[in-house]
Amino acid sequence: MSEFPTRNAHHAIPDDTESSTYRYIIVAAKRARQIQSGARSFLPTTSKKATVTALEEVRRGLVQYEDPIRDAALAARGSKG
């Protein structure tokens, strides 16, 4: 049978060296819960599924989140110079 594509542009996980798949999924899950609770989407969408909308918002960088480990590493780099 045909080979399945490894990446779908609509659901692709960003190729960011400072990001991780785990973080991407956690942030998208939290955003999906916000959308399910009534928060407005940052994107116009035809999808009725909050998860699909949240994944796309996170992939495009529209969702802001804190990463204490990354922030601590950046602060340590900044204080060395």
N, C-alpha and C positions, 0 to 999 in steps of 0.2 A: 504494500500500500504506500501512499505518498508520505513523505516526511512531514511531521508537524512543524510549523514555524516556532522557533524558540522565543521570538519576541513579537508581540502584537503592539503596534504603535499606540493604540488606545490604552493599553494596560502595561506599557513598558516601565520597568523600574529604572530610574535615572542612573547613568554611569558616572557617578561622582565619587572620587577617591576618598573624600572626607565624609561621605555619607555611607550608611549601611542599609541593607535590605530590611533588617529588623527595625531600624528607626523609621524607615519609610512606611512600613506596614503599621507600626504603632501610631504614628502621627495620622495616617489615613483613617485608621479605625476610630481614633478620638474625634476626628473631623466628621466622620460619618455619623457618629452619635450626636454631634451638635446639629447636623442637618436633620436627622430624624426627630430631634427635639424642637425643631422649628426655625433653626438658623437659616438665613438666606444663603444661597449658593453664590460663589464669586463668579461663576460662569453661567451663561445661558445654556441650558441643557434640555434634551428631550428624554433623558433617562429618568425613570421613576425610582431608580435604586440609589440610595444615598451612598452606598459603597463605591459605585462606579464614579459618581460625581466627586467624591472625596479623593479617590485615587488620582483623578485627573487634576484636581486642584493642587494636590501635593506635588505631583510630577511637574507641573508648570511653575512651582515655587510661589504659589499664591497664599499658602498657609504659613504663617510665622510660628515658630516654636523655639523653645529654649533647649539647649543641649549643654548641661552643666560640665560634662567632661571636655567637650570641645572648647567651651568658653574658658575653662581653667587652663587648658593647654595654650590657648591664644594669649591669655594673660601672662603665663609663665614666659612665653617667647618674647612678649613685649617688655617685660621687666629685665630681661638679660641685656638688652641693648642700651 
